Amino acid sequence: MIPNQISRMHVDMALGYIDFNGVRPKRESDRWVLIKESSTYPPKYVISLACSFAIRQELDPDVFGAREANNYLTNLGYIVREKHAGEMWTTR
């Protein structure tokens, strides 16, 4: 379950972290992408990182699902869509 303390500010911090550090191995998404401006990000990884900014503990990806992550991010105003075949990550 995703903690409700995660705000849009925490998600933006997670996106900035990914822009600077990239996506950790094995944290890519096979099916979904979060889109912000011209960049794409793996939604579950974004939520895990955002949690570390919100409550100082990265959220284990095994305790929540992709649908929950996608809905949470959509409710915060982000765009999440299915990943196109062969699409690569495009962070800044």
N, CA, C and O atoms as a GROMACS GRO file, in nm:
protein
  368
    1MET      N    1   0.084  -0.118   0.000
    1MET     CA    2   0.000   0.000   0.000
    1MET      C    3   0.089   0.126   0.000
    1MET      O    4   0.189   0.132   0.071
    2ILE      N    5   0.050   0.222  -0.079
    2ILE     CA    6   0.125   0.346  -0.091
    2ILE      C    7   0.084   0.442   0.021
    2ILE      O    8  -0.034   0.469   0.038
    3PRO      N    9   0.181   0.493   0.096
    3PRO     CA   10   0.148   0.589   0.202
    3PRO      C   11   0.087   0.717   0.145
    3PRO      O   12   0.135   0.769   0.044
    4ASN      N   13  -0.017   0.767   0.210
    4ASN     CA   14  -0.084   0.886   0.157
    4ASN      C   15  -0.006   1.015   0.182
    4ASN      O   16  -0.051   1.122   0.143
    5GLN      N   17   0.110   1.006   0.246
    5GLN     CA   18   0.194   1.125   0.269
    5GLN      C   19   0.266   1.170   0.142
    5GLN      O   20   0.319   1.281   0.137
    6ILE      N   21   0.270   1.085   0.040
    6ILE     CA   22   0.340   1.120  -0.083
    6ILE      C   23   0.260   1.227  -0.158
    6ILE      O   24   0.144   1.206  -0.193
    7SER      N   25   0.325   1.340  -0.181
    7SER     CA   26   0.260   1.452  -0.251
    7SER      C   27   0.325   1.471  -0.388
    7SER      O   28   0.422   1.405  -0.424
    8ARG      N   29   0.268   1.562  -0.462
    8ARG     CA   30   0.325   1.596  -0.593
    8ARG      C   31   0.468   1.646  -0.578
    8ARG      O   32   0.553   1.617  -0.664
    9MET      N   33   0.497   1.720  -0.472
    9MET     CA   34   0.632   1.768  -0.447
    9MET      C   35   0.730   1.651  -0.433
    9MET      O   36   0.840   1.656  -0.488
   10HIS      N   37   0.691   1.547  -0.362
   10HIS     CA   38   0.778   1.430  -0.344
   10HIS      C   39   0.800   1.358  -0.476
   10HIS      O   40   0.910   1.310  -0.505
   11VAL      N   41   0.694   1.350  -0.557
   11VAL     CA   42   0.708   1.286  -0.688
   11VAL      C   43   0.802   1.367  -0.776
   11VAL      O   44   0.888   1.311  -0.844
   12ASP      N   45   0.789   1.499  -0.774
   12ASP     CA   46   0.879   1.583  -0.853
   12ASP      C   47   1.024   1.567  -0.807
   12ASP      O   48   1.116   1.568  -0.889
   13MET      N   49   1.044   1.552  -0.677
   13MET     CA   50   1.179   1.527  -0.626
   13MET      C   51   1.232   1.393  -0.678
   13MET      O   52   1.350   1.382  -0.713
   14ALA      N   53   1.146   1.292  -0.682
   14ALA     CA   54   1.186   1.161  -0.735
   14ALA      C   55   1.221   1.170  -0.883
   14ALA      O   56   1.318   1.108  -0.928
   15LEU      N   57   1.144   1.247  -0.959
   15LEU     CA   58   1.174   1.265  -1.101
   15LEU      C   59   1.308   1.334  -1.120
   15LEU      O   60   1.386   1.297  -1.209
   16GLY      N   61   1.336   1.433  -1.038
   16GLY     CA   62   1.466   1.500  -1.043
   16GLY      C   63   1.580   1.406  -1.009
   16GLY      O   64   1.686   1.411  -1.070
   17TYR      N   65   1.557   1.320  -0.911
   17TYR     CA   66   1.657   1.221  -0.873
   17TYR      C   67   1.687   1.128  -0.993
   17TYR      O   68   1.802   1.099  -1.022
   18ILE      N   69   1.581   1.083  -1.060
   18ILE     CA   70   1.600   0.995  -1.176
   18ILE      C   71   1.668   1.070  -1.290
   18ILE      O   72   1.755   1.014  -1.358
   19ASP      N   73   1.631   1.195  -1.311
   19ASP     CA   74   1.698   1.275  -1.416
   19ASP      C   75   1.848   1.280  -1.391
   19ASP      O   76   1.926   1.274  -1.486
   20PHE      N   77   1.888   1.291  -1.266
   20PHE     CA   78   2.030   1.304  -1.231
   20PHE      C   79   2.102   1.169  -1.226
   20PHE      O   80   2.216   1.157  -1.270
   21ASN      N   81   2.034   1.066  -1.171
   21ASN     CA   82   2.099   0.937  -1.145
   21ASN      C   83   2.058   0.823  -1.238
   21ASN      O   84   2.122   0.718  -1.239
   22GLY      N   85   1.954   0.843  -1.315
   22GLY     CA   86   1.904   0.737  -1.402
   22GLY      C   87   1.816   0.639  -1.326
   22GLY      O   88   1.790   0.655  -1.207
   23VAL      N   89   1.772   0.536  -1.398
   23VAL     CA   90   1.687   0.432  -1.340
   23VAL      C   91   1.775   0.317  -1.296
   23VAL      O   92   1.856   0.265  -1.373
   24ARG      N   93   1.759   0.277  -1.171
   24ARG     CA   94   1.837   0.164  -1.118
   24ARG      C   95   1.808   0.037  -1.197
   24ARG      O   96   1.696   0.016  -1.242
   25PRO      N   97   1.908  -0.050  -1.214
   25PRO     CA   98   1.884  -0.178  -1.281
   25PRO      C   99   1.771  -0.254  -1.211
   25PRO      O  100   1.758  -0.252  -1.089
   26LYS      N  101   1.691  -0.320  -1.290
   26LYS     CA  102   1.576  -0.401  -1.245
   26LYS      C  103   1.462  -0.317  -1.191
   26LYS      O  104   1.368  -0.373  -1.132
   27ARG      N  105   1.465  -0.186  -1.208
   27ARG     CA  106   1.354  -0.100  -1.164
   27ARG      C  107   1.282  -0.039  -1.284
   27ARG      O  108   1.196   0.048  -1.266
   28GLU      N  109   1.317  -0.084  -1.405
   28GLU     CA  110   1.247  -0.037  -1.523
   28GLU      C  111   1.105  -0.094  -1.522
   28GLU      O  112   1.077  -0.190  -1.450
   29SER      N  113   1.019  -0.036  -1.600
   29SER     CA  114   0.883  -0.085  -1.614
   29SER      C  115   0.870  -0.154  -1.750
   29SER      O  116   0.919  -0.103  -1.851
   30ASP      N  117   0.804  -0.267  -1.751
   30ASP     CA  118   0.781  -0.338  -1.877
   30ASP      C  119   0.659  -0.285  -1.952
   30ASP      O  120   0.650  -0.298  -2.074
   31ARG      N  121   0.565  -0.225  -1.877
   31ARG     CA  122   0.436  -0.195  -1.939
   31ARG      C  123   0.392  -0.049  -1.932
   31ARG      O  124   0.321  -0.003  -2.021
   32TRP      N  125   0.432   0.025  -1.830
   32TRP     CA  126   0.378   0.158  -1.807
   32TRP      C  127   0.487   0.265  -1.803
   32TRP      O  128   0.601   0.237  -1.766
   33VAL      N  129   0.452   0.388  -1.840
   33VAL     CA  130   0.542   0.503  -1.827
   33VAL      C  131   0.466   0.622  -1.772
   33VAL      O  132   0.350   0.645  -1.805
   34LEU      N  133   0.534   0.697  -1.686
   34LEU     CA  134   0.485   0.827  -1.643
   34LEU      C  135   0.550   0.927  -1.738
   34LEU      O  136   0.669   0.919  -1.767
   35ILE      N  137   0.472   1.021  -1.786
   35ILE     CA  138   0.523   1.122  -1.879
   35ILE      C  139   0.520   1.258  -1.812
   35ILE      O  140   0.418   1.300  -1.757
   36LYS      N  141   0.633   1.326  -1.817
   36LYS     CA  142   0.639   1.466  -1.772
   36LYS      C  143   0.723   1.540  -1.873
   36LYS      O  144   0.841   1.509  -1.895
   37GLU      N  145   0.660   1.640  -1.935
   37GLU     CA  146   0.721   1.713  -2.044
   37GLU      C  147   0.761   1.613  -2.152
   37GLU      O  148   0.674   1.541  -2.200
   38SER      N  149   0.885   1.605  -2.192
   38SER     CA  150   0.924   1.510  -2.297
   38SER      C  151   0.997   1.388  -2.240
   38SER      O  152   1.060   1.313  -2.314
   39SER      N  153   0.989   1.369  -2.108
   39SER     CA  154   1.059   1.257  -2.043
   39SER      C  155   0.962   1.149  -1.999
   39SER      O  156   0.845   1.176  -1.972
   40THR      N  157   1.012   1.025  -1.991
   40THR     CA  158   0.932   0.912  -1.943
   40THR      C  159   1.005   0.846  -1.826
   40THR      O  160   1.128   0.843  -1.820
   41TYR      N  161   0.925   0.793  -1.734
   41TYR     CA  162   0.978   0.734  -1.610
   41TYR      C  163   0.899   0.610  -1.573
   41TYR      O  164   0.781   0.599  -1.608
   42PRO      N  165   0.961   0.514  -1.503
   42PRO     CA  166   0.890   0.396  -1.456
   42PRO      C  167   0.806   0.430  -1.331
   42PRO      O  168   0.863   0.464  -1.227
   43PRO      N  169   0.675   0.421  -1.339
   43PRO     CA  170   0.588   0.466  -1.230
   43PRO      C  171   0.616   0.403  -1.094
   43PRO      O  172   0.618   0.475  -0.994
   44LYS      N  173   0.637   0.273  -1.086
   44LYS     CA  174   0.659   0.211  -0.956
   44LYS      C  175   0.790   0.259  -0.893
   44LYS      O  176   0.797   0.277  -0.771
   45TYR      N  177   0.891   0.278  -0.973
   45TYR     CA  178   1.018   0.329  -0.920
   45TYR      C  179   1.000   0.472  -0.870
   45TYR      O  180   1.055   0.509  -0.766
   46VAL      N  181   0.924   0.550  -0.944
   46VAL     CA  182   0.897   0.688  -0.903
   46VAL      C  183   0.828   0.689  -0.766
   46VAL      O  184   0.866   0.766  -0.678
   47ILE      N  185   0.728   0.604  -0.749
   47ILE     CA  186   0.657   0.598  -0.620
   47ILE      C  187   0.752   0.555  -0.509
   47ILE      O  188   0.751   0.614  -0.401
   48SER      N  189   0.835   0.454  -0.534
   48SER     CA  190   0.930   0.408  -0.432
   48SER      C  191   1.023   0.520  -0.388
   48SER      O  192   1.046   0.539  -0.268
   49LEU      N  193   1.076   0.595  -0.485
   49LEU     CA  194   1.165   0.706  -0.453
   49LEU      C  195   1.090   0.821  -0.384
   49LEU      O  196   1.141   0.879  -0.289
   50ALA      N  197   0.971   0.852  -0.433
   50ALA     CA  198   0.892   0.960  -0.372
   50ALA      C  199   0.865   0.929  -0.226
   50ALA      O  200   0.864   1.019  -0.142
   51CYS      N  201   0.844   0.803  -0.195
   51CYS     CA  202   0.822   0.762  -0.057
   51CYS      C  203   0.946   0.793   0.028
   51CYS      O  204   0.933   0.834   0.143
   52SER      N  205   1.064   0.773  -0.029
   52SER     CA  206   1.186   0.802   0.047
   52SER      C  207   1.197   0.950   0.080
   52SER      O  208   1.255   0.986   0.183
   53PHE      N  209   1.143   1.036  -0.004
   53PHE     CA  210   1.143   1.180   0.024
   53PHE      C  211   1.032   1.216   0.123
   53PHE      O  212   1.048   1.309   0.203
   54ALA      N  213   0.921   1.143   0.118
   54ALA     CA  214   0.807   1.175   0.205
   54ALA      C  215   0.826   1.124   0.347
   54ALA      O  216   0.802   1.197   0.443
   55ILE      N  217   0.871   0.998   0.362
   55ILE     CA  218   0.881   0.940   0.496
   55ILE      C  219   1.020   0.884   0.526
   55ILE      O  220   1.039   0.812   0.624
   56ARG      N  221   1.115   0.917   0.441
   56ARG     CA  222   1.256   0.879   0.461
   56ARG      C  223   1.280   0.728   0.455
   56ARG      O  224   1.375   0.678   0.516
   57GLN      N  225   1.195   0.658   0.382
   57GLN     CA  226   1.215   0.514   0.361
   57GLN      C  227   1.162   0.478   0.223
   57GLN      O  228   1.044   0.499   0.193
   58GLU      N  229   1.249   0.422   0.140
   58GLU     CA  230   1.206   0.382   0.006
   58GLU      C  231   1.104   0.269   0.018
   58GLU      O  232   1.122   0.176   0.096
   59LEU      N  233   0.999   0.278  -0.059
   59LEU     CA  234   0.892   0.179  -0.055
   59LEU      C  235   0.930   0.056  -0.136
   59LEU      O  236   0.968   0.068  -0.253
   60ASP      N  237   0.921  -0.059  -0.075
   60ASP     CA  238   0.951  -0.186  -0.141
   60ASP      C  239   0.850  -0.207  -0.254
   60ASP      O  240   0.730  -0.200  -0.231
   61PRO      N  241   0.898  -0.233  -0.376
   61PRO     CA  242   0.805  -0.248  -0.489
   61PRO      C  243   0.715  -0.371  -0.478
   61PRO      O  244   0.617  -0.383  -0.552
   62ASP      N  245   0.745  -0.462  -0.387
   62ASP     CA  246   0.662  -0.581  -0.371
   62ASP      C  247   0.537  -0.555  -0.286
   62ASP      O  248   0.449  -0.641  -0.279
   63VAL      N  249   0.528  -0.438  -0.221
   63VAL     CA  250   0.414  -0.413  -0.133
   63VAL      C  251   0.302  -0.332  -0.201
   63VAL      O  252   0.201  -0.301  -0.138
   64PHE      N  253   0.321  -0.298  -0.330
   64PHE     CA  254   0.216  -0.229  -0.404
   64PHE      C  255   0.228  -0.267  -0.551
   64PHE      O  256   0.334  -0.308  -0.599
   65GLY      N  257   0.118  -0.254  -0.622
   65GLY     CA  258   0.114  -0.295  -0.762
   65GLY      C  259   0.120  -0.178  -0.859
   65GLY      O  260   0.109  -0.062  -0.820
   66ALA      N  261   0.137  -0.212  -0.985
   66ALA     CA  262   0.145  -0.110  -1.090
   66ALA      C  263   0.015  -0.031  -1.100
   66ALA      O  264   0.019   0.091  -1.116
   67ARG      N  265  -0.098  -0.098  -1.090
   67ARG     CA  266  -0.226  -0.028  -1.100
   67ARG      C  267  -0.240   0.076  -0.988
   67ARG      O  268  -0.285   0.188  -1.011
   68GLU      N  269  -0.201   0.036  -0.865
   68GLU     CA  270  -0.207   0.130  -0.752
   68GLU      C  271  -0.116   0.250  -0.776
   68GLU      O  272  -0.154   0.364  -0.751
   69ALA      N  273   0.006   0.223  -0.824
   69ALA     CA  274   0.101   0.332  -0.853
   69ALA      C  275   0.046   0.424  -0.962
   69ALA      O  276   0.050   0.546  -0.948
   70ASN      N  277  -0.005   0.365  -1.068
   70ASN     CA  278  -0.058   0.445  -1.178
   70ASN      C  279  -0.175   0.532  -1.133
   70ASN      O  280  -0.182   0.650  -1.168
   71ASN      N  281  -0.266   0.474  -1.055
   71ASN     CA  282  -0.381   0.550  -1.006
   71ASN      C  283  -0.336   0.663  -0.913
   71ASN      O  284  -0.388   0.774  -0.921
   72TYR      N  285  -0.241   0.635  -0.827
   72TYR     CA  286  -0.191   0.736  -0.733
   72TYR      C  287  -0.132   0.854  -0.810
   72TYR      O  288  -0.162   0.970  -0.782
   73LEU      N  289  -0.048   0.822  -0.908
   73LEU     CA  290   0.016   0.927  -0.988
   73LEU      C  291  -0.086   1.005  -1.071
   73LEU      O  292  -0.075   1.127  -1.084
   74THR      N  293  -0.182   0.936  -1.127
   74THR     CA  294  -0.287   1.001  -1.205
   74THR      C  295  -0.368   1.095  -1.116
   74THR      O  296  -0.402   1.206  -1.157
   75ASN      N  297  -0.398   1.051  -0.995
   75ASN     CA  298  -0.473   1.136  -0.901
   75ASN      C  299  -0.394   1.261  -0.861
   75ASN      O  300  -0.454   1.362  -0.823
   76LEU      N  301  -0.262   1.254  -0.869
   76LEU     CA  302  -0.178   1.372  -0.842
   76LEU      C  303  -0.165   1.462  -0.965
   76LEU      O  304  -0.103   1.569  -0.957
   77GLY      N  305  -0.222   1.420  -1.078
   77GLY     CA  306  -0.220   1.503  -1.198
   77GLY      C  307  -0.118   1.464  -1.303
   77GLY      O  308  -0.101   1.537  -1.401
   78TYR      N  309  -0.050   1.352  -1.285
   78TYR     CA  310   0.049   1.307  -1.383
   78TYR      C  311  -0.019   1.223  -1.491
   78TYR      O  312  -0.129   1.170  -1.472
   79ILE      N  313   0.048   1.212  -1.603
   79ILE     CA  314   0.001   1.128  -1.713
   79ILE      C  315   0.077   0.997  -1.708
   79ILE      O  316   0.200   0.995  -1.706
   80VAL      N  317   0.002   0.886  -1.705
   80VAL     CA  318   0.060   0.752  -1.710
   80VAL      C  319  -0.007   0.680  -1.826
   80VAL      O  320  -0.129   0.682  -1.839
   81ARG      N  321   0.074   0.618  -1.909
   81ARG     CA  322   0.019   0.545  -2.024
   81ARG      C  323   0.098   0.416  -2.045
   81ARG      O  324   0.203   0.395  -1.985
   82GLU      N  325   0.042   0.331  -2.132
   82GLU     CA  326   0.114   0.208  -2.165
   82GLU      C  327   0.239   0.242  -2.246
   82GLU      O  328   0.240   0.333  -2.328
   83LYS      N  329   0.342   0.167  -2.218
   83LYS     CA  330   0.470   0.185  -2.287
   83LYS      C  331   0.458   0.126  -2.427
   83LYS      O  332   0.400   0.019  -2.445
   84HIS      N  333   0.512   0.195  -2.525
   84HIS     CA  334   0.511   0.145  -2.663
   84HIS      C  335   0.618   0.037  -2.678
   84HIS      O  336   0.720   0.041  -2.610
   85ALA      N  337   0.596  -0.057  -2.766
   85ALA     CA  338   0.693  -0.163  -2.792
   85ALA      C  339   0.828  -0.103  -2.829
   85ALA      O  340   0.836  -0.019  -2.919
   86GLY      N  341   0.932  -0.145  -2.761
   86GLY     CA  342   1.068  -0.099  -2.790
   86GLY      C  343   1.101   0.040  -2.739
   86GLY      O  344   1.211   0.090  -2.763
   87GLU      N  345   1.008   0.104  -2.668
   87GLU     CA  346   1.032   0.239  -2.617
   87GLU      C  347   1.138   0.238  -2.509
   87GLU      O  348   1.136   0.154  -2.419
   88MET      N  349   1.230   0.330  -2.518
   88MET     CA  350   1.338   0.343  -2.420
   88MET      C  351   1.305   0.459  -2.327
   88MET      O  352   1.221   0.543  -2.358
   89TRP      N  353   1.373   0.463  -2.211
   89TRP     CA  354   1.352   0.573  -2.117
   89TRP      C  355   1.412   0.699  -2.174
   89TRP      O  356   1.520   0.697  -2.233
   90THR      N  357   1.340   0.810  -2.156
   90THR     CA  358   1.390   0.938  -2.204
   90THR      C  359   1.382   1.037  -2.090
   90THR      O  360   1.286   1.113  -2.080
   91THR      N  361   1.483   1.038  -2.006
   91THR     CA  362   1.490   1.139  -1.901
   91THR      C  363   1.579   1.251  -1.951
   91THR      O  364   1.654   1.234  -2.047
   92ARG      N  365   1.572   1.362  -1.885
   92ARG     CA  366   1.649   1.480  -1.927
   92ARG      C  367   1.796   1.457  -1.924
   92ARG      O  368   1.873   1.547  -1.956
   0.00000   0.00000   0.00000
